[in-house]
Amino acid sequence: MVDVSAKPVTDRLAVAEGRVIMTAETLALITEGRAKKGDVLSVARLAGIMAAKRTADLIPLCHPLPITKVALELTPDPALPGIRIAATVKTSGQTGVEMEALTAVSVAALTVYDMVKAVEKSMTIEGIRLILKDGGKSGRYEAK
């Protein structure tokens, strides 16, 4: 791991996004609450929050961080069709929370897939990326 002990504690923020692409029929199954495994969006939101909190256990060289906020938005989008996922993670610390935000989106997307894979195995998980990072020595980054 990188030694961050000399870095100052600052407020850190990261936002990541991704999407799960599926058929309109599978999206309707999710939005109408007809998935056999239950409420897909609620379970995926919880999975993403849990994943953000466990990032250091999943990514070998990540620092364990005192996360102060994790929020996930899972938005059905008929234009895709699919689910758009955004994760916001905050902390006050010596290193950023980019990996936590990316992990939250990834696990939420995998959870959506898992919960409806019996209906559609051809779903794809796409576009997982960091869209905003703020705080620390490198300052603010916004994706274009």
BALOBA-1460 file (C-alpha; in Angstrom, 3 decimals):
// residues 144
<rec num="1" residu="m" x="0.000" y="0.000" z="0.000"/>
<rec num="2" residu="v" x="1.053" y="3.576" z="-0.565"/>
<rec num="3" residu="d" x="2.046" y="5.441" z="2.597"/>
<rec num="4" residu="v" x="-0.490" y="8.246" z="3.058"/>
<rec num="5" residu="s" x="0.443" y="9.078" z="6.653"/>
<rec num="6" residu="a" x="2.023" y="12.429" z="5.728"/>
<rec num="7" residu="k" x="-0.970" y="13.567" z="3.692"/>
<rec num="8" residu="p" x="-3.423" y="15.972" z="5.313"/>
<rec num="9" residu="v" x="-6.956" y="14.865" z="6.153"/>
<rec num="10" residu="t" x="-9.348" y="16.525" z="3.706"/>
<rec num="11" residu="d" x="-12.945" y="16.048" z="2.666"/>
<rec num="12" residu="r" x="-13.099" y="13.609" z="-0.244"/>
<rec num="13" residu="l" x="-15.902" y="12.899" z="-2.705"/>
<rec num="14" residu="a" x="-16.217" y="10.485" z="-5.612"/>
<rec num="15" residu="v" x="-19.085" y="9.776" z="-7.996"/>
<rec num="16" residu="a" x="-19.107" y="6.820" z="-10.384"/>
<rec num="17" residu="e" x="-21.643" y="5.602" z="-12.909"/>
<rec num="18" residu="g" x="-22.521" y="2.562" z="-14.980"/>
<rec num="19" residu="r" x="-25.484" y="0.847" z="-16.595"/>
<rec num="20" residu="v" x="-27.047" y="-2.539" z="-17.125"/>
<rec num="21" residu="i" x="-28.476" y="-2.942" z="-20.611"/>
<rec num="22" residu="m" x="-31.398" y="-5.341" z="-21.067"/>
<rec num="23" residu="t" x="-34.529" y="-5.869" z="-23.112"/>
<rec num="24" residu="a" x="-37.584" y="-3.706" z="-22.562"/>
<rec num="25" residu="e" x="-39.388" y="-6.801" z="-21.274"/>
<rec num="26" residu="t" x="-36.772" y="-7.411" z="-18.564"/>
<rec num="27" residu="l" x="-36.840" y="-3.743" z="-17.583"/>
<rec num="28" residu="a" x="-40.626" y="-3.918" z="-17.251"/>
<rec num="29" residu="l" x="-40.278" y="-7.009" z="-15.044"/>
<rec num="30" residu="i" x="-37.985" y="-5.030" z="-12.737"/>
<rec num="31" residu="t" x="-40.000" y="-1.800" z="-12.664"/>
<rec num="32" residu="e" x="-43.296" y="-3.624" z="-12.150"/>
<rec num="33" residu="g" x="-41.863" y="-5.635" z="-9.224"/>
<rec num="34" residu="r" x="-42.366" y="-9.022" z="-10.898"/>
<rec num="35" residu="a" x="-38.831" y="-10.424" z="-10.493"/>
<rec num="36" residu="k" x="-38.907" y="-13.782" z="-8.686"/>
<rec num="37" residu="k" x="-35.983" y="-12.855" z="-6.437"/>
<rec num="38" residu="g" x="-37.730" y="-9.711" z="-5.179"/>
<rec num="39" residu="d" x="-37.214" y="-5.962" z="-5.378"/>
<rec num="40" residu="v" x="-34.256" y="-5.747" z="-7.751"/>
<rec num="41" residu="l" x="-33.494" y="-2.053" z="-7.320"/>
<rec num="42" residu="s" x="-33.628" y="-2.087" z="-3.509"/>
<rec num="43" residu="v" x="-31.453" y="-5.175" z="-3.232"/>
<rec num="44" residu="a" x="-28.928" y="-3.798" z="-5.749"/>
<rec num="45" residu="r" x="-28.803" y="-0.467" z="-3.888"/>
<rec num="46" residu="l" x="-28.061" y="-2.255" z="-0.613"/>
<rec num="47" residu="a" x="-25.446" y="-4.469" z="-2.294"/>
<rec num="48" residu="g" x="-23.692" y="-1.392" z="-3.673"/>
<rec num="49" residu="i" x="-23.617" y="0.273" z="-0.264"/>
<rec num="50" residu="m" x="-22.235" y="-2.872" z="1.341"/>
<rec num="51" residu="a" x="-19.613" y="-3.210" z="-1.397"/>
<rec num="52" residu="a" x="-18.378" y="0.364" z="-0.924"/>
<rec num="53" residu="k" x="-17.868" y="-0.365" z="2.766"/>
<rec num="54" residu="r" x="-15.886" y="-3.540" z="1.932"/>
<rec num="55" residu="t" x="-13.728" y="-2.213" z="-0.902"/>
<rec num="56" residu="a" x="-10.473" y="-2.642" z="1.009"/>
<rec num="57" residu="d" x="-11.358" y="-6.329" z="1.453"/>
<rec num="58" residu="l" x="-11.885" y="-6.741" z="-2.302"/>
<rec num="59" residu="i" x="-9.120" y="-4.612" z="-3.873"/>
<rec num="60" residu="p" x="-5.781" y="-5.741" z="-2.431"/>
<rec num="61" residu="l" x="-3.954" y="-2.398" z="-2.122"/>
<rec num="62" residu="c" x="-6.859" y="-0.130" z="-1.160"/>
<rec num="63" residu="h" x="-6.766" y="1.543" z="2.220"/>
<rec num="64" residu="p" x="-9.667" y="0.845" z="4.589"/>
<rec num="65" residu="l" x="-11.454" y="4.174" z="4.944"/>
<rec num="66" residu="p" x="-13.954" y="5.683" z="7.373"/>
<rec num="67" residu="i" x="-16.714" y="6.290" z="4.841"/>
<rec num="68" residu="t" x="-19.149" y="8.994" z="5.910"/>
<rec num="69" residu="k" x="-21.656" y="8.655" z="3.053"/>
<rec num="70" residu="v" x="-22.617" y="6.122" z="0.404"/>
<rec num="71" residu="a" x="-25.619" y="6.815" z="-1.797"/>
<rec num="72" residu="l" x="-26.716" y="4.855" z="-4.844"/>
<rec num="73" residu="e" x="-29.255" y="5.864" z="-7.434"/>
<rec num="74" residu="l" x="-30.648" y="3.143" z="-9.675"/>
<rec num="75" residu="t" x="-32.760" y="4.681" z="-12.385"/>
<rec num="76" residu="p" x="-34.758" y="2.681" z="-14.928"/>
<rec num="77" residu="d" x="-34.194" y="4.135" z="-18.400"/>
<rec num="78" residu="p" x="-36.504" y="2.900" z="-21.170"/>
<rec num="79" residu="a" x="-34.293" y="4.616" z="-23.753"/>
<rec num="80" residu="l" x="-31.426" y="2.171" z="-23.097"/>
<rec num="81" residu="p" x="-33.392" y="0.029" z="-22.161"/>
<rec num="82" residu="g" x="-31.848" y="-0.719" z="-18.787"/>
<rec num="83" residu="i" x="-30.850" y="0.598" z="-15.397"/>
<rec num="84" residu="r" x="-28.537" y="3.568" z="-14.888"/>
<rec num="85" residu="i" x="-26.504" y="3.365" z="-11.683"/>
<rec num="86" residu="a" x="-24.733" y="6.240" z="-9.899"/>
<rec num="87" residu="a" x="-22.820" y="5.996" z="-6.629"/>
<rec num="88" residu="t" x="-21.673" y="8.882" z="-4.450"/>
<rec num="89" residu="v" x="-19.139" y="8.223" z="-1.689"/>
<rec num="90" residu="k" x="-17.720" y="10.687" z="0.850"/>
<rec num="91" residu="t" x="-15.093" y="10.600" z="3.560"/>
<rec num="92" residu="s" x="-12.698" y="12.836" z="5.441"/>
<rec num="93" residu="g" x="-9.344" y="11.202" z="5.150"/>
<rec num="94" residu="q" x="-5.870" y="11.023" z="3.678"/>
<rec num="95" residu="t" x="-6.838" y="9.243" z="0.464"/>
<rec num="96" residu="g" x="-9.773" y="9.328" z="-1.907"/>
<rec num="97" residu="v" x="-12.867" y="7.193" z="-2.328"/>
<rec num="98" residu="e" x="-12.788" y="6.626" z="-6.092"/>
<rec num="99" residu="m" x="-12.407" y="2.876" z="-5.717"/>
<rec num="100" residu="e" x="-15.300" y="2.746" z="-3.266"/>
<rec num="101" residu="a" x="-17.606" y="4.527" z="-5.721"/>
<rec num="102" residu="l" x="-16.515" y="2.312" z="-8.625"/>
<rec num="103" residu="t" x="-16.921" y="-0.822" z="-6.504"/>
<rec num="104" residu="a" x="-20.405" y="0.265" z="-5.412"/>
<rec num="105" residu="v" x="-21.528" y="0.695" z="-9.031"/>
<rec num="106" residu="s" x="-19.934" y="-2.574" z="-10.104"/>
<rec num="107" residu="v" x="-21.536" y="-4.667" z="-7.373"/>
<rec num="108" residu="a" x="-24.922" y="-2.976" z="-7.790"/>
<rec num="109" residu="a" x="-24.785" y="-3.795" z="-11.525"/>
<rec num="110" residu="l" x="-23.773" y="-7.390" z="-10.820"/>
<rec num="111" residu="t" x="-26.663" y="-7.675" z="-8.374"/>
<rec num="112" residu="v" x="-29.155" y="-6.448" z="-10.977"/>
<rec num="113" residu="y" x="-27.747" y="-9.062" z="-13.354"/>
<rec num="114" residu="d" x="-27.927" y="-11.820" z="-10.743"/>
<rec num="115" residu="m" x="-31.508" y="-11.073" z="-9.791"/>
<rec num="116" residu="v" x="-32.881" y="-11.351" z="-13.344"/>
<rec num="117" residu="k" x="-30.350" y="-13.564" z="-15.129"/>
<rec num="118" residu="a" x="-32.877" y="-16.401" z="-15.224"/>
<rec num="119" residu="v" x="-35.008" y="-14.185" z="-17.486"/>
<rec num="120" residu="e" x="-32.231" y="-12.696" z="-19.635"/>
<rec num="121" residu="k" x="-28.664" y="-13.947" z="-19.718"/>
<rec num="122" residu="s" x="-27.696" y="-11.551" z="-22.532"/>
<rec num="123" residu="m" x="-27.750" y="-8.411" z="-20.341"/>
<rec num="124" residu="t" x="-24.558" y="-6.349" z="-20.474"/>
<rec num="125" residu="i" x="-22.870" y="-4.205" z="-17.855"/>
<rec num="126" residu="e" x="-21.355" y="-1.127" z="-19.471"/>
<rec num="127" residu="g" x="-19.801" y="2.259" z="-18.957"/>
<rec num="128" residu="i" x="-18.506" y="1.901" z="-15.420"/>
<rec num="129" residu="r" x="-16.389" y="4.973" z="-14.849"/>
<rec num="130" residu="l" x="-15.461" y="7.719" z="-12.438"/>
<rec num="131" residu="i" x="-17.332" y="10.906" z="-13.300"/>
<rec num="132" residu="l" x="-16.327" y="13.151" z="-10.393"/>
<rec num="133" residu="k" x="-13.609" y="13.236" z="-7.776"/>
<rec num="134" residu="d" x="-12.934" y="16.089" z="-5.391"/>
<rec num="135" residu="g" x="-10.542" y="16.691" z="-2.517"/>
<rec num="136" residu="g" x="-6.951" y="15.926" z="-1.790"/>
<rec num="137" residu="k" x="-3.744" y="17.092" z="-3.447"/>
<rec num="138" residu="s" x="-4.929" y="16.546" z="-7.011"/>
<rec num="139" residu="g" x="-8.101" y="18.573" z="-6.440"/>
<rec num="140" residu="r" x="-11.181" y="18.236" z="-8.617"/>
<rec num="141" residu="y" x="-11.634" y="15.913" z="-11.592"/>
<rec num="142" residu="e" x="-14.764" y="15.846" z="-13.744"/>
<rec num="143" residu="a" x="-15.200" y="13.445" z="-16.635"/>
<rec num="144" residu="k" x="-16.085" y="14.890" z="-19.999"/>
